[in-house]
Amino acid sequence: MFGDLSGMMRKLKETQVKIEETKKRMDTILIDEKSTNKLVQVTVTANSVIKNIHISESLTDTEEISDYLLITLNKALERAREINETELAVTAKDGMPSIPGMDMFS
């Protein structure tokens, strides 16, 4: 019984390390999003850090810029959240010990 417990604890520690590595890797995954008219472009990481914003010089109306920027940023951040959640869930599932009746990821 204690052999199983120490094995489970070791696997949990390994999983914690893998989760931290996955979180760091999320900083290297870049998500590019463009407005429908392609005049506003943003780049965010999978950890939802805004890395770049490009606004075409042809946009001069500040309200229009604001609208396109909000929509484009929200789309990019939503994609980042989905990628982040998926990657962390896969890492956690792969590292969790098999405990009968406790499949949290099904």
VMD Tcl script that builds the backbone (N, CA, C; Angstrom):
set m [mol new atoms 318]
animate dup $m
set s [atomselect $m all]
$s set {name element resname resid chain x y z} {
  {N N MET 1 A 0.821 -1.191 0.000}
  {CA C MET 1 A 0.000 0.000 0.000}
  {C C MET 1 A 0.868 1.260 0.000}
  {N N PHE 2 A 1.901 1.297 0.868}
  {CA C PHE 2 A 2.733 2.495 0.948}
  {C C PHE 2 A 3.593 2.656 -0.295}
  {N N GLY 3 A 3.915 1.542 -0.962}
  {CA C GLY 3 A 4.638 1.634 -2.225}
  {C C GLY 3 A 3.802 2.378 -3.248}
  {N N ASP 4 A 2.503 2.074 -3.278}
  {CA C ASP 4 A 1.597 2.776 -4.193}
  {C C ASP 4 A 1.510 4.249 -3.827}
  {N N LEU 5 A 1.474 4.538 -2.536}
  {CA C LEU 5 A 1.362 5.922 -2.077}
  {C C LEU 5 A 2.604 6.725 -2.457}
  {N N SER 6 A 3.786 6.149 -2.267}
  {CA C SER 6 A 5.004 6.884 -2.626}
  {C C SER 6 A 5.094 7.059 -4.138}
  {N N GLY 7 A 4.646 6.070 -4.885}
  {CA C GLY 7 A 4.622 6.189 -6.346}
  {C C GLY 7 A 3.662 7.277 -6.796}
  {N N MET 8 A 2.514 7.344 -6.133}
  {CA C MET 8 A 1.533 8.381 -6.463}
  {C C MET 8 A 2.087 9.760 -6.127}
  {N N MET 9 A 2.749 9.877 -4.985}
  {CA C MET 9 A 3.311 11.170 -4.586}
  {C C MET 9 A 4.403 11.613 -5.572}
  {N N ARG 10 A 5.232 10.654 -5.997}
  {CA C ARG 10 A 6.276 10.970 -6.969}
  {C C ARG 10 A 5.647 11.437 -8.284}
  {N N LYS 11 A 4.591 10.743 -8.706}
  {CA C LYS 11 A 3.910 11.114 -9.951}
  {C C LYS 11 A 3.271 12.498 -9.830}
  {N N LEU 12 A 2.712 12.816 -8.664}
  {CA C LEU 12 A 2.119 14.142 -8.459}
  {C C LEU 12 A 3.183 15.240 -8.529}
  {N N LYS 13 A 4.355 14.980 -7.944}
  {CA C LYS 13 A 5.443 15.965 -8.013}
  {C C LYS 13 A 5.912 16.153 -9.449}
  {N N GLU 14 A 6.017 15.055 -10.188}
  {CA C GLU 14 A 6.403 15.142 -11.599}
  {C C GLU 14 A 5.369 15.953 -12.379}
  {N N THR 15 A 4.105 15.740 -12.052}
  {CA C THR 15 A 3.031 16.472 -12.725}
  {C C THR 15 A 3.112 17.960 -12.417}
  {N N GLN 16 A 3.424 18.308 -11.175}
  {CA C GLN 16 A 3.572 19.723 -10.814}
  {C C GLN 16 A 4.674 20.374 -11.645}
  {N N VAL 17 A 5.777 19.676 -11.823}
  {CA C VAL 17 A 6.884 20.196 -12.627}
  {C C VAL 17 A 6.429 20.369 -14.078}
  {N N LYS 18 A 5.716 19.372 -14.603}
  {CA C LYS 18 A 5.242 19.449 -15.985}
  {C C LYS 18 A 4.244 20.589 -16.170}
  {N N ILE 19 A 3.398 20.820 -15.183}
  {CA C ILE 19 A 2.435 21.922 -15.268}
  {C C ILE 19 A 3.173 23.255 -15.302}
  {N N GLU 20 A 4.190 23.408 -14.470}
  {CA C GLU 20 A 4.982 24.647 -14.481}
  {C C GLU 20 A 5.689 24.829 -15.825}
  {N N GLU 21 A 6.202 23.737 -16.382}
  {CA C GLU 21 A 6.841 23.808 -17.698}
  {C C GLU 21 A 5.826 24.206 -18.766}
  {N N THR 22 A 4.617 23.658 -18.670}
  {CA C THR 22 A 3.559 23.994 -19.623}
  {C C THR 22 A 3.190 25.468 -19.513}
  {N N LYS 23 A 3.102 25.974 -18.284}
  {CA C LYS 23 A 2.789 27.400 -18.095}
  {C C LYS 23 A 3.862 28.279 -18.736}
  {N N LYS 24 A 5.120 27.901 -18.577}
  {CA C LYS 24 A 6.209 28.671 -19.196}
  {C C LYS 24 A 6.132 28.589 -20.720}
  {N N ARG 25 A 5.784 27.399 -21.216}
  {CA C ARG 25 A 5.667 27.214 -22.667}
  {C C ARG 25 A 4.538 28.068 -23.237}
  {N N MET 26 A 3.503 28.315 -22.450}
  {CA C MET 26 A 2.378 29.140 -22.902}
  {C C MET 26 A 2.833 30.564 -23.230}
  {N N ASP 27 A 3.926 31.001 -22.597}
  {CA C ASP 27 A 4.476 32.329 -22.906}
  {C C ASP 27 A 5.093 32.383 -24.299}
  {N N THR 28 A 5.418 31.221 -24.862}
  {CA C THR 28 A 6.049 31.191 -26.184}
  {C C THR 28 A 5.046 30.952 -27.307}
  {N N ILE 29 A 3.816 30.612 -26.957}
  {CA C ILE 29 A 2.782 30.395 -27.972}
  {C C ILE 29 A 2.123 31.734 -28.266}
  {N N LEU 30 A 2.279 32.194 -29.508}
  {CA C LEU 30 A 1.727 33.486 -29.902}
  {C C LEU 30 A 0.453 33.298 -30.715}
  {N N ILE 31 A -0.535 34.089 -30.394}
  {CA C ILE 31 A -1.826 34.052 -31.074}
  {C C ILE 31 A -2.010 35.391 -31.772}
  {N N ASP 32 A -2.155 35.333 -33.081}
  {CA C ASP 32 A -2.386 36.542 -33.868}
  {C C ASP 32 A -3.860 36.612 -34.235}
  {N N GLU 33 A -4.427 37.762 -34.059}
  {CA C GLU 33 A -5.840 37.974 -34.392}
  {C C GLU 33 A -5.942 39.282 -35.155}
  {N N LYS 34 A -6.819 39.292 -36.167}
  {CA C LYS 34 A -7.040 40.494 -36.971}
  {C C LYS 34 A -8.514 40.855 -36.941}
  {N N SER 35 A -8.787 42.140 -37.041}
  {CA C SER 35 A -10.173 42.579 -37.163}
  {C C SER 35 A -10.702 42.111 -38.519}
  {N N THR 36 A -12.020 42.110 -38.660}
  {CA C THR 36 A -12.617 41.616 -39.903}
  {C C THR 36 A -12.121 42.384 -41.125}
  {N N ASN 37 A -11.829 43.654 -40.955}
  {CA C ASN 37 A -11.331 44.459 -42.074}
  {C C ASN 37 A -9.798 44.458 -42.152}
  {N N LYS 38 A -9.153 43.724 -41.261}
  {CA C LYS 38 A -7.694 43.561 -41.210}
  {C C LYS 38 A -6.936 44.860 -40.900}
  {N N LEU 39 A -7.614 45.847 -40.365}
  {CA C LEU 39 A -6.974 47.123 -40.059}
  {C C LEU 39 A -6.403 47.165 -38.646}
  {N N VAL 40 A -6.847 46.246 -37.802}
  {CA C VAL 40 A -6.320 46.135 -36.439}
  {C C VAL 40 A -5.809 44.711 -36.264}
  {N N GLN 41 A -4.574 44.588 -35.789}
  {CA C GLN 41 A -3.975 43.281 -35.547}
  {C C GLN 41 A -3.381 43.264 -34.146}
  {N N VAL 42 A -3.593 42.157 -33.447}
  {CA C VAL 42 A -3.020 42.012 -32.111}
  {C C VAL 42 A -2.325 40.658 -32.010}
  {N N THR 43 A -1.334 40.610 -31.145}
  {CA C THR 43 A -0.647 39.361 -30.831}
  {C C THR 43 A -0.642 39.218 -29.316}
  {N N VAL 44 A -1.093 38.047 -28.845}
  {CA C VAL 44 A -1.089 37.746 -27.415}
  {C C VAL 44 A -0.448 36.379 -27.219}
  {N N THR 45 A 0.030 36.119 -26.006}
  {CA C THR 45 A 0.536 34.785 -25.681}
  {C C THR 45 A -0.624 33.931 -25.188}
  {N N ALA 46 A -0.384 32.631 -25.097}
  {CA C ALA 46 A -1.403 31.733 -24.557}
  {C C ALA 46 A -1.632 31.985 -23.072}
  {N N ASN 47 A -0.770 32.783 -22.446}
  {CA C ASN 47 A -0.979 33.212 -21.057}
  {C C ASN 47 A -1.656 34.579 -20.999}
  {N N SER 48 A -2.237 34.999 -22.124}
  {CA C SER 48 A -3.022 36.243 -22.209}
  {C C SER 48 A -2.212 37.509 -21.961}
  {N N VAL 49 A -0.967 37.489 -22.374}
  {CA C VAL 49 A -0.135 38.687 -22.294}
  {C C VAL 49 A -0.131 39.333 -23.681}
  {N N ILE 50 A -0.513 40.603 -23.746}
  {CA C ILE 50 A -0.543 41.307 -25.020}
  {C C ILE 50 A 0.893 41.638 -25.416}
  {N N LYS 51 A 1.304 41.176 -26.596}
  {CA C LYS 51 A 2.673 41.379 -27.061}
  {C C LYS 51 A 2.777 42.474 -28.113}
  {N N ASN 52 A 1.724 42.639 -28.915}
  {CA C ASN 52 A 1.799 43.617 -29.985}
  {C C ASN 52 A 0.396 44.061 -30.397}
  {N N ILE 53 A 0.297 45.330 -30.743}
  {CA C ILE 53 A -0.937 45.883 -31.304}
  {C C ILE 53 A -0.524 46.717 -32.509}
  {N N HIS 54 A -1.156 46.437 -33.641}
  {CA C HIS 54 A -0.898 47.235 -34.840}
  {C C HIS 54 A -2.228 47.800 -35.329}
  {N N ILE 55 A -2.265 49.097 -35.510}
  {CA C ILE 55 A -3.456 49.778 -36.018}
  {C C ILE 55 A -3.062 50.466 -37.315}
  {N N SER 56 A -3.790 50.147 -38.369}
  {CA C SER 56 A -3.506 50.745 -39.664}
  {C C SER 56 A -3.637 52.264 -39.600}
  {N N GLU 57 A -2.758 52.926 -40.308}
  {CA C GLU 57 A -2.801 54.389 -40.352}
  {C C GLU 57 A -4.067 54.907 -41.023}
  {N N SER 58 A -4.735 54.034 -41.786}
  {CA C SER 58 A -5.963 54.471 -42.458}
  {C C SER 58 A -7.128 54.640 -41.482}
  {N N LEU 59 A -6.994 54.082 -40.289}
  {CA C LEU 59 A -8.026 54.287 -39.262}
  {C C LEU 59 A -7.732 55.591 -38.530}
  {N N THR 60 A -8.657 56.511 -38.607}
  {CA C THR 60 A -8.447 57.806 -37.947}
  {C C THR 60 A -9.523 58.123 -36.923}
  {N N ASP 61 A -10.646 57.443 -37.008}
  {CA C ASP 61 A -11.752 57.674 -36.078}
  {C C ASP 61 A -11.459 56.916 -34.781}
  {N N THR 62 A -11.268 57.638 -33.687}
  {CA C THR 62 A -10.892 56.987 -32.423}
  {C C THR 62 A -11.958 56.026 -31.925}
  {N N GLU 63 A -13.215 56.315 -32.159}
  {CA C GLU 63 A -14.275 55.394 -31.735}
  {C C GLU 63 A -14.206 54.099 -32.537}
  {N N GLU 64 A -13.944 54.209 -33.818}
  {CA C GLU 64 A -13.807 53.031 -34.673}
  {C C GLU 64 A -12.584 52.213 -34.249}
  {N N ILE 65 A -11.489 52.891 -33.973}
  {CA C ILE 65 A -10.278 52.208 -33.497}
  {C C ILE 65 A -10.582 51.450 -32.212}
  {N N SER 66 A -11.249 52.113 -31.297}
  {CA C SER 66 A -11.591 51.496 -30.017}
  {C C SER 66 A -12.457 50.260 -30.216}
  {N N ASP 67 A -13.474 50.364 -31.072}
  {CA C ASP 67 A -14.370 49.229 -31.327}
  {C C ASP 67 A -13.610 48.044 -31.912}
  {N N TYR 68 A -12.832 48.292 -32.958}
  {CA C TYR 68 A -12.068 47.208 -33.587}
  {C C TYR 68 A -11.056 46.607 -32.616}
  {N N LEU 69 A -10.432 47.445 -31.840}
  {CA C LEU 69 A -9.429 46.976 -30.890}
  {C C LEU 69 A -10.054 46.091 -29.814}
  {N N LEU 70 A -11.166 46.521 -29.260}
  {CA C LEU 70 A -11.843 45.716 -28.234}
  {C C LEU 70 A -12.268 44.359 -28.778}
  {N N ILE 71 A -12.890 44.352 -29.934}
  {CA C ILE 71 A -13.365 43.092 -30.522}
  {C C ILE 71 A -12.191 42.166 -30.817}
  {N N THR 72 A -11.148 42.701 -31.419}
  {CA C THR 72 A -9.993 41.887 -31.806}
  {C C THR 72 A -9.244 41.367 -30.583}
  {N N LEU 73 A -9.035 42.216 -29.593}
  {CA C LEU 73 A -8.372 41.768 -28.361}
  {C C LEU 73 A -9.183 40.695 -27.651}
  {N N ASN 74 A -10.482 40.885 -27.555}
  {CA C ASN 74 A -11.319 39.887 -26.883}
  {C C ASN 74 A -11.281 38.547 -27.603}
  {N N LYS 75 A -11.285 38.555 -28.941}
  {CA C LYS 75 A -11.184 37.297 -29.687}
  {C C LYS 75 A -9.840 36.626 -29.424}
  {N N ALA 76 A -8.773 37.402 -29.436}
  {CA C ALA 76 A -7.438 36.843 -29.200}
  {C C ALA 76 A -7.312 36.281 -27.787}
  {N N LEU 77 A -7.813 37.019 -26.809}
  {CA C LEU 77 A -7.728 36.556 -25.417}
  {C C LEU 77 A -8.591 35.322 -25.181}
  {N N GLU 78 A -9.716 35.214 -25.864}
  {CA C GLU 78 A -10.554 34.016 -25.755}
  {C C GLU 78 A -9.814 32.809 -26.333}
  {N N ARG 79 A -9.178 32.976 -27.479}
  {CA C ARG 79 A -8.386 31.885 -28.055}
  {C C ARG 79 A -7.245 31.500 -27.128}
  {N N ALA 80 A -6.611 32.484 -26.522}
  {CA C ALA 80 A -5.515 32.217 -25.584}
  {C C ALA 80 A -6.011 31.405 -24.394}
  {N N ARG 81 A -7.165 31.785 -23.856}
  {CA C ARG 81 A -7.734 31.068 -22.714}
  {C C ARG 81 A -8.029 29.616 -23.087}
  {N N GLU 82 A -8.612 29.399 -24.266}
  {CA C GLU 82 A -8.939 28.039 -24.701}
  {C C GLU 82 A -7.677 27.185 -24.854}
  {N N ILE 83 A -6.653 27.738 -25.472}
  {CA C ILE 83 A -5.395 27.002 -25.646}
  {C C ILE 83 A -4.774 26.698 -24.287}
  {N N ASN 84 A -4.742 27.679 -23.411}
  {CA C ASN 84 A -4.161 27.513 -22.084}
  {C C ASN 84 A -4.891 26.417 -21.311}
  {N N GLU 85 A -6.211 26.480 -21.283}
  {CA C GLU 85 A -6.993 25.478 -20.547}
  {C C GLU 85 A -6.780 24.085 -21.114}
  {N N THR 86 A -6.774 23.969 -22.436}
  {CA C THR 86 A -6.591 22.662 -23.071}
  {C C THR 86 A -5.222 22.084 -22.744}
  {N N GLU 87 A -4.184 22.893 -22.894}
  {CA C GLU 87 A -2.821 22.417 -22.639}
  {C C GLU 87 A -2.628 22.008 -21.179}
  {N N LEU 88 A -3.121 22.821 -20.258}
  {CA C LEU 88 A -2.965 22.489 -18.838}
  {C C LEU 88 A -3.789 21.261 -18.464}
  {N N ALA 89 A -4.970 21.107 -19.056}
  {CA C ALA 89 A -5.798 19.933 -18.763}
  {C C ALA 89 A -5.122 18.659 -19.252}
  {N N VAL 90 A -4.522 18.711 -20.433}
  {CA C VAL 90 A -3.816 17.540 -20.961}
  {C C VAL 90 A -2.646 17.182 -20.054}
  {N N THR 91 A -1.884 18.177 -19.651}
  {CA C THR 91 A -0.739 17.939 -18.770}
  {C C THR 91 A -1.196 17.352 -17.440}
  {N N ALA 92 A -2.238 17.922 -16.870}
  {CA C ALA 92 A -2.735 17.434 -15.577}
  {C C ALA 92 A -3.280 16.018 -15.700}
  {N N LYS 93 A -4.041 15.759 -16.762}
  {CA C LYS 93 A -4.634 14.432 -16.935}
  {C C LYS 93 A -3.555 13.370 -17.112}
  {N N ASP 94 A -2.546 13.688 -17.914}
  {CA C ASP 94 A -1.465 12.724 -18.148}
  {C C ASP 94 A -0.702 12.405 -16.871}
  {N N GLY 95 A -0.650 13.337 -15.937}
  {CA C GLY 95 A 0.148 13.143 -14.739}
  {C C GLY 95 A -0.610 12.689 -13.517}
  {N N MET 96 A -1.927 12.642 -13.604}
  {CA C MET 96 A -2.709 12.254 -12.425}
  {C C MET 96 A -2.696 10.742 -12.249}
  {N N PRO 97 A -2.545 10.287 -11.025}
  {CA C PRO 97 A -2.612 8.848 -10.779}
  {C C PRO 97 A -4.030 8.349 -11.020}
  {N N SER 98 A -4.123 7.113 -11.399}
  {CA C SER 98 A -5.427 6.513 -11.656}
  {C C SER 98 A -6.052 6.078 -10.334}
  {N N ILE 99 A -7.089 6.795 -9.932}
  {CA C ILE 99 A -7.808 6.465 -8.707}
  {C C ILE 99 A -9.218 6.062 -9.115}
  {N N PRO 100 A -9.605 4.819 -8.866}
  {CA C PRO 100 A -10.927 4.368 -9.292}
  {C C PRO 100 A -12.040 5.286 -8.767}
  {N N GLY 101 A -12.952 5.634 -9.683}
  {CA C GLY 101 A -14.097 6.461 -9.302}
  {C C GLY 101 A -13.800 7.940 -9.230}
  {N N MET 102 A -12.568 8.349 -9.537}
  {CA C MET 102 A -12.212 9.769 -9.424}
  {C C MET 102 A -11.609 10.305 -10.719}
  {N N ASP 103 A -12.233 9.976 -11.848}
  {CA C ASP 103 A -11.747 10.499 -13.119}
  {C C ASP 103 A -12.298 11.902 -13.297}
  {N N MET 104 A -11.496 12.914 -12.924}
  {CA C MET 104 A -11.940 14.311 -12.955}
  {C C MET 104 A -11.981 14.873 -14.365}
  {N N PHE 105 A -11.387 14.174 -15.338}
  {CA C PHE 105 A -11.248 14.741 -16.666}
  {C C PHE 105 A -12.113 14.047 -17.701}
  {N N SER 106 A -13.109 13.302 -17.279}
  {CA C SER 106 A -13.944 12.618 -18.279}
  {C C SER 106 A -15.153 13.423 -18.617}
}
mol reanalyze $m
mol bondsrecalc $m
mol representation Tube
mol addrep $m
